[in-house]
């Protein structure tokens, strides 16, 4: 099976219906989503073609949160020597990531995306992101 098909299955439309903890963590250890200290934002990346790449737009409520997010991402790029394309438009940050040598998405890109999501979660915790997510068309 091609990597893209695996990615589509993992990151496709069905992610909102699937609980990632299901069948991994015993049910009695899973905290109800309503009990969490912040709103749960679904992790959504789009897989684009020509060339294959992962894309997500992050929206922030203020410049401080946006700049903190960007600083964390840039430091991670520096330490891992793997770089994404970052477009800043006001309070929106669009990130595209791919492995340029192969012109496709690899595990390294998935790790980059997961790190972006982790930082986004931290920003969510401190209350600096927007609840609206817009998508590239």
PEVEN-V816466 format. One record per helix or strand of 3 or more residues. SS is the DSSP state (H for helix, E for strand). FROM is the first residue (numbers start at 1). TO is the last residue. If there is no record, write none. Layout:
# PEVEN-V816466
SS|FROM|TO, SS|FROM|TO
This chain:
# PEVEN-V816466
H|3|11, H|13|16, H|27|29, H|33|35, E|46|48, E|53|60, H|63|80, E|85|89, E|92|97, H|107|126
